[in-house]
């Protein structure tokens, strides 16, 4: 799977979510990323 396509698919999915959920997911992803 193309990474660029995957990122665009993720962004596309974010557009369908309420803003609070986006912030929640983004925060969780950042925390998981910095933990490694």
MARMAR-804975 format. One record per atom (N, C-alpha, C): x, y, z; residue in three letters. Coordinates in pm, whole numbers, padded with zeros to 5 digits, always signed. Example, Ala and Ser with C-alpha at 12.3 -4.5 7.8 and 13.67 -1.06 7.14 Angstrom:
<marlums>
+01319-00569+00780ALA +01230-00450+00780ALA +01320-00330+00780ALA +01285-00225+00708SER +01367-00106+00714SER +01290+00003+00787SER 
</marlums>
This chain:
<marlums>
+00084-00120+00000UNK +00000+00000+00000UNK +00088+00125+00000UNK +00049+00220-00082UNK +00124+00346-00092UNK +00101+00429+00034UNK +00211+00475+00094UNK +00201+00551+00220UNK +00124+00682+00200UNK +00152+00749+00087UNK +00083+00876+00060UNK -00068+00852+00049UNK -00106+00745-00017UNK -00248+00713-00030UNK -00309+00687+00106UNK -00234+00616+00191UNK -00284+00583+00325UNK -00308+00710+00406UNK -00214+00803+00400UNK -00227+00929+00473UNK -00348+01007+00422UNK -00366+01011+00290UNK -00480+01082+00234UNK -00611+01016+00275UNK -00611+00884+00283UNK -00731+00812+00327UNK -00762+00845+00473UNK -00658+00854+00554UNK -00675+00891+00696UNK -00736+01031+00708UNK -00679+01125+00630UNK -00729+01263+00633UNK -00875+01266+00588UNK -00905+01188+00483UNK -01042+01183+00432UNK -01138+01132+00539UNK -01092+01035+00617UNK -01174+00981+00724UNK -01193+01085+00835UNK -01089+01162+00862UNK -01098+01265+00965UNK -01205+01369+00932UNK -01222+01399+00803UNK -01320+01498+00761UNK -01461+01457+00799UNK -01484+01327+00819UNK -01618+01278+00850UNK -01643+01271+01001UNK -01543+01303+01080UNK -01556+01294+01226UNK -01582+01431+01288UNK -01649+01433+01403UNK -01662+01557+01478UNK -01525+01605+01525UNK -01511+01734+01542UNK -01380+01792+01570UNK -01318+01739+01699UNK -01398+01718+01800UNK -01345+01667+01927UNK -01278+01532+01910UNK -01337+01447+01825UNK -01280+01314+01800UNK -01147+01325+01729UNK -01137+01419+01634UNK -01012+01439+01561UNK -00900+01475+01658UNK -00928+01568+01747UNK -00827+01611+01845UNK -00787+01494+01934UNK -00886+01416+01975UNK -00859+01300+02061UNK -00767+01200+01991UNK -00801+01165+01868UNK -00721+01067+01792UNK -00582+01123+01765UNK -00576+01250+01725UNK -00447+01312+01695UNK -00357+01313+01818UNK -00416+01348+01933UNK -00338+01351+02057UNK -00287+01212+02091UNK -00371+01112+02074UNK -00332+00975+02105UNK -00220+00929+02012UNK -00231+00965+01884UNK -00127+00927+01788UNK +00006+00994+01821UNK -00001+01121+01858UNK +00122+01194+01894UNK +00185+01132+02018UNK +00103+01098+02117UNK +00155+01036+02239UNK +00218+00901+02208UNK +00155+00821+02124UNK +00211+00692+02086UNK +00341+00711+02010UNK +00347+00814+01927UNK +00465+00839+01844UNK +00584+00881+01931UNK +00560+00970+02027UNK +00669+01022+02109UNK +00715+00919+02212UNK +00631+00821+02242UNK +00665+00721+02342UNK +00777+00629+02294UNK +00783+00608+02163UNK +00884+00517+02107UNK +01022+00582+02102UNK 
</marlums>
